[in-house]
Amino acid sequence: MTVETPCPETCPELGIEVQVSEIDKELRKLWEQDEARTNASLINLVVYSEKPGSLVENSAIIRNLTVDHACRAILVEINPEVPDPTLRAWITAHCHLSNGRKSVCCEQIAFHLTGRVTGRFRNTVFSHLNSDLPLVFWWQGELSGILTERLVSVMDRLIVDSSNWADPAASFRLIEEAAQANSDLILQDHEWTRTWQFRLGVAGLFDNPAMQEALPVIDAVEICHHPKNRNAALMLLAWLAVQAGWKDRTPGGYAEFETGAGSVIRVTLAEDDRGPALVSLTVRAGDRAIRVRQRPGGDHVERWVETELCHLSSLSPADPTSDEALVGLQLNRGGQTSLFRKILPRFRRMLEANA
């Protein structure tokens, strides 16, 4: 018996439905229809999801992303629960005016697959990449057996959101195993990106001479986070520990650290389900403290330095919250994410010790 797929019979949001074997031919026709269009691509951007209805959602995201990031976008939705193998494809172009006259457009190819898909997925995606461009692969949701060494071997950048994973420690191990043949793979995690303004705030506050003097005698760190974003809190803590050179007092744990001067640092993590991903960070050194906080629904981050002699405050923009904005920020920065690679081993030891 054939099981109905959740993909609709008609899907105008995805453009023109075509036979997979005719994709290249139909894309050429698309460009020939309008001489005012210019095809622009700097990267291959593959967006993978097993969430029903994700093709339409991701097409809207790509339309907005291509305003600033020219790419060939390949959207993939897989329904592994449907046993019968099917494969449908759509093509479209997201166009944006340049100087009010010429349309600068980015190609989009969308695939919906059911049944056993591992081999079909690789072949389908690989055969439609622009071979001259780097591959950025945005994996949405839990990892699965689709993430193989062969797939990872062709990626230049892998974007994930570990806040969606039931077992982050196991998922990071899976990525490490799959990436053994690709030492140049750049990993980007939304949870790390969500810590950006907090890290900037802390670094800026320690420019204060009183807080620089307090570094060796820090005795407490308090982090409050949304329950869903524990990984962001642990990444922030791992960053503090690595950058300040703190030693673990409990192997792999995070309840206590020790400064180079021998001071013991006690760590407290708390949850607030009404707040943003990161609600607050307080670093104490006796009667001196720095605080970074984002209020629920706030569009900025508040920062304070508190000493016996002064109380200084400042504001900075809040980190983005939507997947679209987080990916846009990650694409804007590019680079080798060397700081994330630096803190990742410490963060993973925290995960493993508390899994």
Phi, psi and omega in degrees: 000134179280130178266132179294137176269155180285354181283128185291160179297318175239142184215075185299336180296338182263358179098223185262127175281134184223162171288142182303321181292346183254008187301308182298318179298315181290328176295320178298319177299322182300318181285329181289340183290337185215108182289346180280353180274141174240127180277122182235131177208131174246339180215160161270126177241108177262129177243117186247135178208149172249014180274126178302133179086003184290334181301313181293317179299315183287332176297321177294322178295316181296322178304318181285321181296325185287354172299321183246346186229098180290131184201165161262114184263133175237112181262136181228126170239128181240134174247095183286350182281339180273119187289326184287130180286125175223157177211118177238153184218146177226152174231149174200176175226134175263117188244142179223137184293141175242119183057027176074003184235291187274139177273124173263119190239150177238134181286145172227130174242130181241135179236138171239123183236148171226170179079194178291119194236355190308303180293316180297323180296310181301311183296320181295313182289311184302321185287349181243013173283149168279109191294344181272356186243150176294156182252116172257123186245114179260108180264122181257134175086195180297147174287157179216183181294350176295332181281087183255168178300322181296320179292313183294332184298337182259359180278144169263327183215133178242122180253128180225173172226097186291349177293343181270358187265134178290327181228082183301323181300315180293323181292320177294325176296319180298318178296317180299316180295317182291334185267008183300330180268006181222080183290346181268001181300132176258122180258132176232132183240130177305326182297322176293319179297327179292348180265000191304304184292329176294318179293319176300318181297314180297313181300319180292321181292329179283359170289341177295128183304323181296324181281330174298319178293334183277348184308314183289345185243022174301134183236354181204143173229129180235125179235130174245134185217163173290144181306328181287341190246038176300324180297321177298319179296317180292324176294320177298317179294318178298321178298314178301313183296317182291312184292327181270353179074032180283146177263148174285131174268339174236124187308117176076347183276186181219014181287327181216143173233174177225131178284168177299335179274359177095001178287142178270132180248121178262134185249136175234126173248131179230159181244148175217107185282000177263349188262182176285188181304307174247123183268311183201155173223129175233129176242121185247146172218087185064239181269008177250148182204152166241144180226139174230130186213144170237123181284153177305127180078000182285152180253014177214164178252132179263140183227137179225148163244128181236120175227177177298330187263339185205158172230110181248143180222156177202169181234153172216161179296151176282155175292152178295158181244331183280152176302319181300313181292324179295316178295318178302318178295320179294320178291325178298318185283322181055225176069189185259004181047047186296326180291320178296318177298326181292319184271346187302316179300320180294316179299317182292327176295323176297316179298312183297321183288338184239021180291000000 
